Amino acid sequence: MFSKKNAQIFFFGGTILSFAVFLGLTWHSLANEVPRQTNAANITPEVTRGKIIWEKNNCMGCHTLLGEGAYYAPELTKVVERRGPEMIKAILTSKTPWGPRGRLMVAYGMSDQDASDMIAFLKWCGEIDLNGFPPKPVMSQPPKQ
């Protein structure tokens, strides 16, 4: 059994130790993990212009990116990996609405440069280390007979 004095020392000592561990982990994350995972070294002027186009057209009003946004249209974090830049460019430069499965995407009719900038932005987003997000689907194999 602790005396009142020992209980206070234990409480304050544990609080200080926990706070020191918290500060150490925060420093480690900000100094090491965040720069490594965010892919910041690969931000080019094309990626920046693509981000501006993304925001100007309110793409998050329908799509999600990095898990954030609306759920009306598909998640676009790894879209370049899934669909390829040619398909994305065709969709973005199309002058008619594109809509598989009954949902129509606005026909932006972007220029080739704007579409290329958007693809650069989406490709950059797909290269961020997200610790396995979005998960790859598990494709089960039929049992062998």
N, CA, C and O atoms as a GROMACS GRO file, in nm:
protein
  580
    1MET      N    1   0.084  -0.117   0.000
    1MET     CA    2   0.000   0.000   0.000
    1MET      C    3   0.089   0.123   0.000
    1MET      O    4   0.185   0.134   0.077
    2PHE      N    5   0.054   0.217  -0.090
    2PHE     CA    6   0.128   0.342  -0.096
    2PHE      C    7   0.080   0.440   0.010
    2PHE      O    8  -0.038   0.446   0.044
    3SER      N    9   0.175   0.515   0.061
    3SER     CA   10   0.136   0.627   0.146
    3SER      C   11   0.091   0.739   0.051
    3SER      O   12   0.112   0.729  -0.070
    4LYS      N   13   0.032   0.843   0.104
    4LYS     CA   14  -0.015   0.954   0.021
    4LYS      C   15   0.101   1.016  -0.054
    4LYS      O   16   0.087   1.048  -0.172
    5LYS      N   17   0.212   1.033   0.010
    5LYS     CA   18   0.331   1.093  -0.054
    5LYS      C   19   0.382   1.003  -0.167
    5LYS      O   20   0.412   1.051  -0.276
    6ASN      N   21   0.391   0.871  -0.140
    6ASN     CA   22   0.438   0.778  -0.244
    6ASN      C   23   0.340   0.771  -0.362
    6ASN      O   24   0.382   0.759  -0.477
    7ALA      N   25   0.211   0.779  -0.334
    7ALA     CA   26   0.110   0.778  -0.441
    7ALA      C   27   0.124   0.901  -0.529
    7ALA      O   28   0.111   0.893  -0.651
    8GLN      N   29   0.150   1.017  -0.468
    8GLN     CA   30   0.170   1.139  -0.544
    8GLN      C   31   0.296   1.129  -0.631
    8GLN      O   32   0.294   1.169  -0.747
    9ILE      N   33   0.404   1.078  -0.575
    9ILE     CA   34   0.528   1.061  -0.651
    9ILE      C   35   0.504   0.965  -0.768
    9ILE      O   36   0.548   0.991  -0.880
   10PHE      N   37   0.435   0.854  -0.741
   10PHE     CA   38   0.405   0.757  -0.847
   10PHE      C   39   0.320   0.821  -0.957
   10PHE      O   40   0.348   0.801  -1.075
   11PHE      N   41   0.218   0.897  -0.919
   11PHE     CA   42   0.130   0.962  -1.016
   11PHE      C   43   0.206   1.063  -1.102
   11PHE      O   44   0.199   1.059  -1.225
   12PHE      N   45   0.279   1.154  -1.036
   12PHE     CA   46   0.352   1.257  -1.111
   12PHE      C   47   0.466   1.197  -1.193
   12PHE      O   48   0.492   1.242  -1.304
   13GLY      N   49   0.533   1.098  -1.139
   13GLY     CA   50   0.639   1.030  -1.213
   13GLY      C   51   0.584   0.961  -1.337
   13GLY      O   52   0.644   0.970  -1.445
   14GLY      N   53   0.472   0.893  -1.323
   14GLY     CA   54   0.408   0.826  -1.438
   14GLY      C   55   0.359   0.926  -1.541
   14GLY      O   56   0.370   0.903  -1.662
   15THR      N   57   0.306   1.038  -1.494
   15THR     CA   58   0.259   1.142  -1.585
   15THR      C   59   0.375   1.202  -1.664
   15THR      O   60   0.365   1.220  -1.786
   16ILE      N   61   0.484   1.232  -1.597
   16ILE     CA   62   0.601   1.289  -1.664
   16ILE      C   63   0.661   1.188  -1.762
   16ILE      O   64   0.697   1.224  -1.874
   17LEU      N   65   0.671   1.063  -1.720
   17LEU     CA   66   0.724   0.960  -1.809
   17LEU      C   67   0.635   0.943  -1.933
   17LEU      O   68   0.685   0.934  -2.045
   18SER      N   69   0.504   0.937  -1.914
   18SER     CA   70   0.411   0.924  -2.027
   18SER      C   71   0.421   1.043  -2.121
   18SER      O   72   0.420   1.026  -2.243
   19PHE      N   73   0.432   1.162  -2.065
   19PHE     CA   74   0.445   1.282  -2.147
   19PHE      C   75   0.576   1.280  -2.225
   19PHE      O   76   0.578   1.320  -2.342
   20ALA      N   77   0.685   1.234  -2.164
   20ALA     CA   78   0.814   1.226  -2.233
   20ALA      C   79   0.806   1.124  -2.347
   20ALA      O   80   0.858   1.150  -2.455
   21VAL      N   81   0.743   1.011  -2.324
   21VAL     CA   82   0.726   0.911  -2.431
   21VAL      C   83   0.641   0.970  -2.543
   21VAL      O   84   0.673   0.951  -2.660
   22PHE      N   85   0.534   1.040  -2.509
   22PHE     CA   86   0.448   1.104  -2.609
   22PHE      C   87   0.527   1.203  -2.694
   22PHE      O   88   0.517   1.202  -2.816
   23LEU      N   89   0.607   1.288  -2.630
   23LEU     CA   90   0.688   1.385  -2.703
   23LEU      C   91   0.790   1.315  -2.792
   23LEU      O   92   0.812   1.357  -2.906
   24GLY      N   93   0.853   1.209  -2.743
   24GLY     CA   94   0.950   1.134  -2.822
   24GLY      C   95   0.887   1.070  -2.945
   24GLY      O   96   0.944   1.077  -3.054
   25LEU      N   97   0.772   1.009  -2.928
   25LEU     CA   98   0.703   0.948  -3.042
   25LEU      C   99   0.654   1.053  -3.142
   25LEU      O  100   0.657   1.029  -3.262
   26THR      N  101   0.610   1.167  -3.092
   26THR     CA  102   0.568   1.275  -3.181
   26THR      C  103   0.686   1.326  -3.262
   26THR      O  104   0.674   1.345  -3.383
   27TRP      N  105   0.799   1.348  -3.198
   27TRP     CA  106   0.919   1.392  -3.269
   27TRP      C  107   0.960   1.289  -3.372
   27TRP      O  108   0.992   1.324  -3.486
   28HIS      N  109   0.960   1.161  -3.335
   28HIS     CA  110   0.999   1.055  -3.429
   28HIS      C  111   0.906   1.055  -3.551
   28HIS      O  112   0.953   1.043  -3.664
   29SER      N  113   0.776   1.067  -3.528
   29SER     CA  114   0.681   1.067  -3.639
   29SER      C  115   0.702   1.185  -3.732
   29SER      O  116   0.708   1.169  -3.854
   30LEU      N  117   0.716   1.304  -3.674
   30LEU     CA  118   0.730   1.424  -3.757
   30LEU      C  119   0.865   1.431  -3.827
   30LEU      O  120   0.874   1.479  -3.940
   31ALA      N  121   0.970   1.385  -3.762
   31ALA     CA  122   1.103   1.395  -3.820
   31ALA      C  123   1.134   1.282  -3.918
   31ALA      O  124   1.210   1.302  -4.013
   32ASN      N  125   1.077   1.164  -3.897
   32ASN     CA  126   1.116   1.048  -3.977
   32ASN      C  127   1.002   0.991  -4.061
   32ASN      O  128   1.016   0.976  -4.183
   33GLU      N  129   0.892   0.959  -3.998
   33GLU     CA  130   0.787   0.885  -4.066
   33GLU      C  131   0.706   0.970  -4.165
   33GLU      O  132   0.682   0.927  -4.277
   34VAL      N  133   0.666   1.088  -4.124
   34VAL     CA  134   0.583   1.171  -4.210
   34VAL      C  135   0.654   1.206  -4.341
   34VAL      O  136   0.594   1.190  -4.447
   35PRO      N  137   0.778   1.254  -4.338
   35PRO     CA  138   0.844   1.283  -4.467
   35PRO      C  139   0.861   1.158  -4.554
   35PRO      O  140   0.849   1.166  -4.677
   36ARG      N  141   0.890   1.044  -4.493
   36ARG     CA  142   0.910   0.921  -4.570
   36ARG      C  143   0.779   0.874  -4.632
   36ARG      O  144   0.777   0.832  -4.748
   37GLN      N  145   0.671   0.880  -4.557
   37GLN     CA  146   0.545   0.826  -4.605
   37GLN      C  147   0.470   0.920  -4.699
   37GLN      O  148   0.394   0.873  -4.783
   38THR      N  149   0.490   1.049  -4.688
   38THR     CA  150   0.410   1.142  -4.768
   38THR      C  151   0.460   1.160  -4.910
   38THR      O  152   0.391   1.220  -4.992
   39ASN      N  153   0.579   1.110  -4.940
   39ASN     CA  154   0.626   1.120  -5.078
   39ASN      C  155   0.645   1.265  -5.120
   39ASN      O  156   0.630   1.298  -5.238
   40ALA      N  157   0.678   1.352  -5.026
   40ALA     CA  158   0.688   1.496  -5.053
   40ALA      C  159   0.798   1.530  -5.152
   40ALA      O  160   0.789   1.632  -5.221
   41ALA      N  161   0.900   1.447  -5.161
   41ALA     CA  162   1.010   1.476  -5.254
   41ALA      C  163   0.966   1.468  -5.400
   41ALA      O  164   1.032   1.523  -5.488
   42ASN      N  165   0.855   1.399  -5.426
   42ASN     CA  166   0.808   1.382  -5.563
   42ASN      C  167   0.699   1.481  -5.603
   42ASN      O  168   0.634   1.462  -5.706
   43ILE      N  169   0.679   1.585  -5.526
   43ILE     CA  170   0.581   1.687  -5.564
   43ILE      C  171   0.642   1.774  -5.672
   43ILE      O  172   0.742   1.844  -5.650
   44THR      N  173   0.582   1.770  -5.789
   44THR     CA  174   0.629   1.847  -5.905
   44THR      C  175   0.530   1.958  -5.934
   44THR      O  176   0.421   1.960  -5.876
   45PRO      N  177   0.563   2.050  -6.022
   45PRO     CA  178   0.465   2.152  -6.061
   45PRO      C  179   0.339   2.090  -6.121
   45PRO      O  180   0.230   2.145  -6.104
   46GLU      N  181   0.352   1.977  -6.191
   46GLU     CA  182   0.234   1.910  -6.249
   46GLU      C  183   0.142   1.859  -6.137
   46GLU      O  184   0.020   1.872  -6.146
   47VAL      N  185   0.202   1.802  -6.034
   47VAL     CA  186   0.123   1.752  -5.920
   47VAL      C  187   0.051   1.869  -5.853
   47VAL      O  188  -0.067   1.857  -5.819
   48THR      N  189   0.119   1.979  -5.836
   48THR     CA  190   0.058   2.097  -5.774
   48THR      C  191  -0.057   2.150  -5.858
   48THR      O  192  -0.164   2.181  -5.804
   49ARG      N  193  -0.037   2.159  -5.989
   49ARG     CA  194  -0.147   2.205  -6.077
   49ARG      C  195  -0.263   2.106  -6.073
   49ARG      O  196  -0.379   2.148  -6.076
   50GLY      N  197  -0.234   1.976  -6.068
   50GLY     CA  198  -0.340   1.876  -6.058
   50GLY      C  199  -0.421   1.891  -5.932
   50GLY      O  200  -0.544   1.876  -5.934
   51LYS      N  201  -0.355   1.921  -5.821
   51LYS     CA  202  -0.425   1.944  -5.694
   51LYS      C  203  -0.515   2.067  -5.703
   51LYS      O  204  -0.626   2.066  -5.652
   52ILE      N  205  -0.467   2.171  -5.769
   52ILE     CA  206  -0.548   2.292  -5.786
   52ILE      C  207  -0.671   2.260  -5.871
   52ILE      O  208  -0.781   2.306  -5.839
   53ILE      N  209  -0.654   2.183  -5.977
   53ILE     CA  210  -0.768   2.143  -6.061
   53ILE      C  211  -0.864   2.058  -5.981
   53ILE      O  212  -0.986   2.074  -5.992
   54TRP      N  213  -0.811   1.966  -5.900
   54TRP     CA  214  -0.893   1.879  -5.813
   54TRP      C  215  -0.982   1.965  -5.724
   54TRP      O  216  -1.102   1.939  -5.712
   55GLU      N  217  -0.924   2.065  -5.661
   55GLU     CA  218  -1.000   2.151  -5.571
   55GLU      C  219  -1.096   2.243  -5.646
   55GLU      O  220  -1.210   2.263  -5.602
   56LYS      N  221  -1.053   2.298  -5.759
   56LYS     CA  222  -1.136   2.390  -5.836
   56LYS      C  223  -1.264   2.321  -5.885
   56LYS      O  224  -1.371   2.382  -5.889
   57ASN      N  225  -1.252   2.195  -5.923
   57ASN     CA  226  -1.367   2.120  -5.975
   57ASN      C  227  -1.444   2.045  -5.867
   57ASN      O  228  -1.539   1.973  -5.898
   58ASN      N  229  -1.404   2.061  -5.741
   58ASN     CA  230  -1.470   1.997  -5.627
   58ASN      C  231  -1.487   1.846  -5.651
   58ASN      O  232  -1.597   1.792  -5.634
   59CYS      N  233  -1.380   1.780  -5.688
   59CYS     CA  234  -1.386   1.636  -5.713
   59CYS      C  235  -1.425   1.559  -5.587
   59CYS      O  236  -1.484   1.451  -5.595
   60MET      N  237  -1.390   1.614  -5.468
   60MET     CA  238  -1.426   1.547  -5.343
   60MET      C  239  -1.576   1.553  -5.316
   60MET      O  240  -1.624   1.488  -5.223
   61GLY      N  241  -1.648   1.629  -5.394
   61GLY     CA  242  -1.793   1.631  -5.380
   61GLY      C  243  -1.856   1.499  -5.419
   61GLY      O  244  -1.967   1.468  -5.377
   62CYS      N  245  -1.785   1.420  -5.499
   62CYS     CA  246  -1.834   1.288  -5.542
   62CYS      C  247  -1.738   1.176  -5.506
   62CYS      O  248  -1.781   1.068  -5.466
   63HIS      N  249  -1.608   1.201  -5.520
   63HIS     CA  250  -1.506   1.096  -5.501
   63HIS      C  251  -1.443   1.105  -5.363
   63HIS      O  252  -1.449   1.208  -5.296
   64THR      N  253  -1.381   0.993  -5.322
   64THR     CA  254  -1.296   0.994  -5.204
   64THR      C  255  -1.151   0.985  -5.250
   64THR      O  256  -1.122   0.925  -5.354
   65LEU      N  257  -1.063   1.044  -5.175
   65LEU     CA  258  -0.920   1.038  -5.201
   65LEU      C  259  -0.852   1.026  -5.066
   65LEU      O  260  -0.873   1.109  -4.978
   66LEU      N  261  -0.769   0.924  -5.051
   66LEU     CA  262  -0.703   0.896  -4.923
   66LEU      C  263  -0.805   0.875  -4.812
   66LEU      O  264  -0.780   0.907  -4.696
   67GLY      N  265  -0.921   0.822  -4.849
   67GLY     CA  266  -1.026   0.792  -4.752
   67GLY      C  267  -1.114   0.909  -4.715
   67GLY      O  268  -1.204   0.894  -4.633
   68GLU      N  269  -1.091   1.027  -4.773
   68GLU     CA  270  -1.169   1.146  -4.740
   68GLU      C  271  -1.250   1.189  -4.861
   68GLU      O  272  -1.204   1.180  -4.974
   69GLY      N  273  -1.370   1.235  -4.837
   69GLY     CA  274  -1.454   1.286  -4.944
   69GLY      C  275  -1.590   1.219  -4.944
   69GLY      O  276  -1.632   1.159  -4.845
   70ALA      N  277  -1.659   1.230  -5.056
   70ALA     CA  278  -1.793   1.174  -5.069
   70ALA      C  279  -1.785   1.029  -5.117
   70ALA      O  280  -1.681   0.984  -5.166
   71TYR      N  281  -1.894   0.959  -5.103
   71TYR     CA  282  -1.897   0.817  -5.139
   71TYR      C  283  -1.988   0.790  -5.259
   71TYR      O  284  -2.030   0.676  -5.280
   72TYR      N  285  -2.019   0.892  -5.336
   72TYR     CA  286  -2.104   0.874  -5.453
   72TYR      C  287  -2.028   0.803  -5.565
   72TYR      O  288  -2.082   0.713  -5.630
   73ALA      N  289  -1.906   0.843  -5.587
   73ALA     CA  290  -1.825   0.790  -5.697
   73ALA      C  291  -1.706   0.712  -5.638
   73ALA      O  292  -1.685   0.714  -5.517
   74PRO      N  293  -1.629   0.644  -5.722
   74PRO     CA  294  -1.522   0.556  -5.672
   74PRO      C  295  -1.410   0.628  -5.596
   74PRO      O  296  -1.384   0.746  -5.617
   75GLU      N  297  -1.346   0.552  -5.508
   75GLU     CA  298  -1.225   0.594  -5.438
   75GLU      C  299  -1.113   0.606  -5.540
   75GLU      O  300  -1.094   0.516  -5.622
   76LEU      N  301  -1.038   0.716  -5.537
   76LEU     CA  302  -0.938   0.743  -5.641
   76LEU      C  303  -0.794   0.736  -5.593
   76LEU      O  304  -0.703   0.777  -5.666
   77THR      N  305  -0.769   0.686  -5.472
   77THR     CA  306  -0.632   0.684  -5.422
   77THR      C  307  -0.538   0.606  -5.512
   77THR      O  308  -0.427   0.653  -5.541
   78LYS      N  309  -0.577   0.490  -5.557
   78LYS     CA  310  -0.491   0.406  -5.642
   78LYS      C  311  -0.549   0.390  -5.782
   78LYS      O  312  -0.528   0.287  -5.846
   79VAL      N  313  -0.622   0.490  -5.830
   79VAL     CA  314  -0.692   0.478  -5.958
   79VAL      C  315  -0.596   0.465  -6.076
   79VAL      O  316  -0.628   0.394  -6.171
   80VAL      N  317  -0.482   0.530  -6.072
   80VAL     CA  318  -0.387   0.520  -6.184
   80VAL      C  319  -0.334   0.377  -6.192
   80VAL      O  320  -0.315   0.324  -6.301
   81GLU      N  321  -0.309   0.317  -6.078
   81GLU     CA  322  -0.264   0.178  -6.074
   81GLU      C  323  -0.373   0.084  -6.124
   81GLU      O  324  -0.344  -0.012  -6.196
   82ARG      N  325  -0.499   0.111  -6.088
   82ARG     CA  326  -0.609   0.022  -6.126
   82ARG      C  327  -0.650   0.038  -6.271
   82ARG      O  328  -0.669  -0.062  -6.341
   83ARG      N  329  -0.665   0.161  -6.317
   83ARG     CA  330  -0.723   0.188  -6.449
   83ARG      C  331  -0.624   0.229  -6.556
   83ARG      O  332  -0.649   0.208  -6.675
   84GLY      N  333  -0.513   0.286  -6.516
   84GLY     CA  334  -0.414   0.331  -6.613
   84GLY      C  335  -0.438   0.474  -6.656
   84GLY      O  336  -0.552   0.520  -6.659
   85PRO      N  337  -0.329   0.545  -6.690
   85PRO     CA  338  -0.342   0.686  -6.725
   85PRO      C  339  -0.421   0.710  -6.854
   85PRO      O  340  -0.484   0.815  -6.868
   86GLU      N  341  -0.418   0.617  -6.948
   86GLU     CA  342  -0.489   0.637  -7.075
   86GLU      C  343  -0.640   0.646  -7.053
   86GLU      O  344  -0.706   0.734  -7.108
   87MET      N  345  -0.693   0.555  -6.971
   87MET     CA  346  -0.838   0.556  -6.945
   87MET      C  347  -0.878   0.683  -6.869
   87MET      O  348  -0.980   0.744  -6.900
   88ILE      N  349  -0.798   0.721  -6.772
   88ILE     CA  350  -0.830   0.841  -6.694
   88ILE      C  351  -0.828   0.964  -6.784
   88ILE      O  352  -0.916   1.049  -6.774
   89LYS      N  353  -0.729   0.972  -6.870
   89LYS     CA  354  -0.720   1.086  -6.961
   89LYS      C  355  -0.840   1.090  -7.054
   89LYS      O  356  -0.895   1.198  -7.082
   90ALA      N  357  -0.883   0.974  -7.103
   90ALA     CA  358  -1.000   0.969  -7.191
   90ALA      C  359  -1.125   1.018  -7.118
   90ALA      O  360  -1.208   1.088  -7.177
   91ILE      N  361  -1.140   0.982  -6.992
   91ILE     CA  362  -1.257   1.024  -6.914
   91ILE      C  363  -1.252   1.175  -6.889
   91ILE      O  364  -1.354   1.243  -6.903
   92LEU      N  365  -1.136   1.226  -6.852
   92LEU     CA  366  -1.125   1.369  -6.818
   92LEU      C  367  -1.136   1.460  -6.939
   92LEU      O  368  -1.183   1.574  -6.927
   93THR      N  369  -1.095   1.413  -7.055
   93THR     CA  370  -1.102   1.497  -7.175
   93THR      C  371  -1.231   1.479  -7.252
   93THR      O  372  -1.256   1.551  -7.349
   94SER      N  373  -1.314   1.385  -7.210
   94SER     CA  374  -1.439   1.358  -7.280
   94SER      C  375  -1.532   1.478  -7.274
   94SER      O  376  -1.542   1.546  -7.172
   95LYS      N  377  -1.600   1.503  -7.384
   95LYS     CA  378  -1.696   1.615  -7.389
   95LYS      C  379  -1.839   1.567  -7.360
   95LYS      O  380  -1.932   1.647  -7.354
   96THR      N  381  -1.855   1.437  -7.340
   96THR     CA  382  -1.986   1.382  -7.303
   96THR      C  383  -1.974   1.316  -7.166
   96THR      O  384  -1.869   1.262  -7.131
   97PRO      N  385  -2.081   1.321  -7.088
   97PRO     CA  386  -2.076   1.260  -6.954
   97PRO      C  387  -2.042   1.111  -6.964
   97PRO      O  388  -2.091   1.041  -7.052
   98TRP      N  389  -1.958   1.065  -6.874
   98TRP     CA  390  -1.916   0.927  -6.872
   98TRP      C  391  -1.980   0.861  -6.752
   98TRP      O  392  -1.967   0.911  -6.640
   99GLY      N  393  -2.049   0.750  -6.774
   99GLY     CA  394  -2.119   0.693  -6.661
   99GLY      C  395  -2.141   0.545  -6.666
   99GLY      O  396  -2.241   0.499  -6.721
  100PRO      N  397  -2.051   0.467  -6.608
  100PRO     CA  398  -2.077   0.325  -6.594
  100PRO      C  399  -2.173   0.301  -6.478
  100PRO      O  400  -2.177   0.378  -6.382
  101ARG      N  401  -2.247   0.197  -6.485
  101ARG     CA  402  -2.339   0.155  -6.379
  101ARG      C  403  -2.440   0.263  -6.340
  101ARG      O  404  -2.481   0.271  -6.224
  102GLY      N  405  -2.480   0.345  -6.435
  102GLY     CA  406  -2.588   0.440  -6.413
  102GLY      C  407  -2.551   0.572  -6.348
  102GLY      O  408  -2.635   0.662  -6.343
  103ARG      N  409  -2.430   0.589  -6.298
  103ARG     CA  410  -2.389   0.716  -6.238
  103ARG      C  411  -2.308   0.794  -6.339
  103ARG      O  412  -2.213   0.742  -6.396
  104LEU      N  413  -2.346   0.918  -6.361
  104LEU     CA  414  -2.278   1.000  -6.461
  104LEU      C  415  -2.175   1.091  -6.396
  104LEU      O  416  -2.200   1.155  -6.294
  105MET      N  417  -2.057   1.094  -6.459
  105MET     CA  418  -1.954   1.190  -6.419
  105MET      C  419  -1.966   1.311  -6.510
  105MET      O  420  -1.991   1.297  -6.630
  106VAL      N  421  -1.948   1.426  -6.454
  106VAL     CA  422  -1.955   1.550  -6.530
  106VAL      C  423  -1.856   1.544  -6.646
  106VAL      O  424  -1.744   1.496  -6.629
  107ALA      N  425  -1.897   1.591  -6.762
  107ALA     CA  426  -1.807   1.598  -6.877
  107ALA      C  427  -1.724   1.725  -6.864
  107ALA      O  428  -1.770   1.833  -6.898
  108TYR      N  429  -1.603   1.711  -6.816
  108TYR     CA  430  -1.519   1.828  -6.795
  108TYR      C  431  -1.456   1.877  -6.924
  108TYR      O  432  -1.430   1.997  -6.937
  109GLY      N  433  -1.431   1.789  -7.019
  109GLY     CA  434  -1.368   1.830  -7.144
  109GLY      C  435  -1.237   1.902  -7.120
  109GLY      O  436  -1.210   2.005  -7.182
  110MET      N  437  -1.155   1.848  -7.030
  110MET     CA  438  -1.028   1.912  -6.995
  110MET      C  439  -0.932   1.910  -7.113
  110MET      O  440  -0.941   1.826  -7.202
  111SER      N  441  -0.841   2.004  -7.111
  111SER     CA  442  -0.734   2.004  -7.210
  111SER      C  443  -0.639   1.889  -7.179
  111SER      O  444  -0.642   1.833  -7.069
  112ASP      N  445  -0.555   1.854  -7.275
  112ASP     CA  446  -0.458   1.747  -7.252
  112ASP      C  447  -0.365   1.781  -7.135
  112ASP      O  448  -0.330   1.694  -7.056
  113GLN      N  449  -0.326   1.907  -7.125
  113GLN     CA  450  -0.236   1.950  -7.017
  113GLN      C  451  -0.304   1.936  -6.880
  113GLN      O  452  -0.244   1.884  -6.786
  114ASP      N  453  -0.429   1.983  -6.870
  114ASP     CA  454  -0.501   1.971  -6.743
  114ASP      C  455  -0.522   1.826  -6.704
  114ASP      O  456  -0.506   1.789  -6.588
  115ALA      N  457  -0.558   1.743  -6.801
  115ALA     CA  458  -0.578   1.600  -6.774
  115ALA      C  459  -0.446   1.536  -6.730
  115ALA      O  460  -0.445   1.454  -6.638
  116SER      N  461  -0.336   1.572  -6.794
  116SER     CA  462  -0.206   1.518  -6.754
  116SER      C  463  -0.168   1.563  -6.613
  116SER      O  464  -0.110   1.485  -6.537
  117ASP      N  465  -0.200   1.687  -6.579
  117ASP     CA  466  -0.173   1.735  -6.444
  117ASP      C  467  -0.257   1.660  -6.340
  117ASP      O  468  -0.207   1.626  -6.233
  118MET      N  469  -0.383   1.636  -6.372
  118MET     CA  470  -0.468   1.558  -6.280
  118MET      C  471  -0.414   1.417  -6.263
  118MET      O  472  -0.413   1.364  -6.151
  119ILE      N  473  -0.370   1.356  -6.371
  119ILE     CA  474  -0.314   1.221  -6.363
  119ILE      C  475  -0.187   1.222  -6.279
  119ILE      O  476  -0.165   1.129  -6.200
  120ALA      N  477  -0.103   1.324  -6.293
  120ALA     CA  478   0.019   1.335  -6.211
  120ALA      C  479  -0.018   1.346  -6.063
  120ALA      O  480   0.046   1.283  -5.979
  121PHE      N  481  -0.121   1.424  -6.032
  121PHE     CA  482  -0.166   1.438  -5.893
  121PHE      C  483  -0.218   1.305  -5.840
  121PHE      O  484  -0.183   1.264  -5.730
  122LEU      N  485  -0.303   1.238  -5.918
  122LEU     CA  486  -0.359   1.110  -5.873
  122LEU      C  487  -0.250   1.003  -5.861
  122LEU      O  488  -0.255   0.919  -5.771
  123LYS      N  489  -0.153   1.005  -5.951
  123LYS     CA  490  -0.042   0.910  -5.944
  123LYS      C  491   0.039   0.936  -5.818
  123LYS      O  492   0.078   0.841  -5.749
  124TRP      N  493   0.066   1.064  -5.788
  124TRP     CA  494   0.139   1.098  -5.667
  124TRP      C  495   0.064   1.050  -5.543
  124TRP      O  496   0.125   0.994  -5.452
  125CYS      N  497  -0.067   1.071  -5.540
  125CYS     CA  498  -0.147   1.025  -5.425
  125CYS      C  499  -0.138   0.874  -5.410
  125CYS      O  500  -0.132   0.822  -5.298
  126GLY      N  501  -0.138   0.802  -5.522
  126GLY     CA  502  -0.130   0.657  -5.518
  126GLY      C  503   0.004   0.604  -5.470
  126GLY      O  504   0.014   0.487  -5.432
  127GLU      N  505   0.106   0.688  -5.473
  127GLU     CA  506   0.240   0.645  -5.431
  127GLU      C  507   0.271   0.679  -5.285
  127GLU      O  508   0.378   0.646  -5.235
  128ILE      N  509   0.178   0.743  -5.216
  128ILE     CA  510   0.196   0.772  -5.074
  128ILE      C  511   0.186   0.641  -4.998
  128ILE      O  512   0.101   0.557  -5.027
  129ASP      N  513   0.275   0.622  -4.900
  129ASP     CA  514   0.272   0.502  -4.816
  129ASP      C  515   0.158   0.515  -4.716
  129ASP      O  516   0.168   0.591  -4.620
  130LEU      N  517   0.052   0.441  -4.738
  130LEU     CA  518  -0.067   0.450  -4.654
  130LEU      C  519  -0.083   0.329  -4.562
  130LEU      O  520  -0.193   0.300  -4.514
  131ASN      N  521   0.026   0.259  -4.540
  131ASN     CA  522   0.023   0.142  -4.452
  131ASN      C  523  -0.083   0.041  -4.495
  131ASN      O  524  -0.154  -0.015  -4.411
  132GLY      N  525  -0.094   0.017  -4.625
  132GLY     CA  526  -0.184  -0.086  -4.676
  132GLY      C  527  -0.323  -0.039  -4.713
  132GLY      O  528  -0.407  -0.123  -4.747
  133PHE      N  529  -0.352   0.092  -4.709
  133PHE     CA  530  -0.484   0.141  -4.750
  133PHE      C  531  -0.479   0.183  -4.896
  133PHE      O  532  -0.376   0.236  -4.938
  134PRO      N  533  -0.578   0.163  -4.974
  134PRO     CA  534  -0.691   0.074  -4.950
  134PRO      C  535  -0.647  -0.071  -4.964
  134PRO      O  536  -0.558  -0.102  -5.042
  135PRO      N  537  -0.709  -0.160  -4.888
  135PRO     CA  538  -0.666  -0.299  -4.892
  135PRO      C  539  -0.697  -0.361  -5.028
  135PRO      O  540  -0.796  -0.328  -5.092
  136LYS      N  541  -0.610  -0.452  -5.069
  136LYS     CA  542  -0.634  -0.524  -5.193
  136LYS      C  543  -0.735  -0.634  -5.165
  136LYS      O  544  -0.727  -0.700  -5.062
  137PRO      N  545  -0.831  -0.653  -5.256
  137PRO     CA  546  -0.930  -0.757  -5.232
  137PRO      C  547  -0.867  -0.896  -5.232
  137PRO      O  548  -0.775  -0.924  -5.309
  138VAL      N  549  -0.918  -0.981  -5.148
  138VAL     CA  550  -0.870  -1.118  -5.141
  138VAL      C  551  -0.954  -1.198  -5.241
  138VAL      O  552  -1.076  -1.211  -5.227
  139MET      N  553  -0.886  -1.250  -5.341
  139MET     CA  554  -0.955  -1.330  -5.441
  139MET      C  555  -0.941  -1.477  -5.402
  139MET      O  556  -0.832  -1.534  -5.407
  140SER      N  557  -1.052  -1.536  -5.364
  140SER     CA  558  -1.044  -1.676  -5.322
  140SER      C  559  -1.041  -1.766  -5.446
  140SER      O  560  -1.105  -1.738  -5.548
  141GLN      N  561  -0.966  -1.872  -5.434
  141GLN     CA  562  -0.955  -1.970  -5.540
  141GLN      C  563  -1.054  -2.084  -5.514
  141GLN      O  564  -1.076  -2.121  -5.398
  142PRO      N  565  -1.112  -2.140  -5.620
  142PRO     CA  566  -1.202  -2.253  -5.596
  142PRO      C  567  -1.122  -2.370  -5.539
  142PRO      O  568  -1.005  -2.389  -5.572
  143PRO      N  569  -1.186  -2.449  -5.454
  143PRO     CA  570  -1.114  -2.561  -5.393
  143PRO      C  571  -1.070  -2.661  -5.501
  143PRO      O  572  -1.143  -2.689  -5.595
  144LYS      N  573  -0.949  -2.713  -5.483
  144LYS     CA  574  -0.897  -2.812  -5.576
  144LYS      C  575  -0.958  -2.948  -5.544
  144LYS      O  576  -0.974  -2.986  -5.428
  145GLN      N  577  -0.990  -3.019  -5.649
  145GLN     CA  578  -1.054  -3.151  -5.629
  145GLN      C  579  -0.959  -3.263  -5.656
  145GLN      O  580  -0.996  -3.380  -5.644
   0.00000   0.00000   0.00000
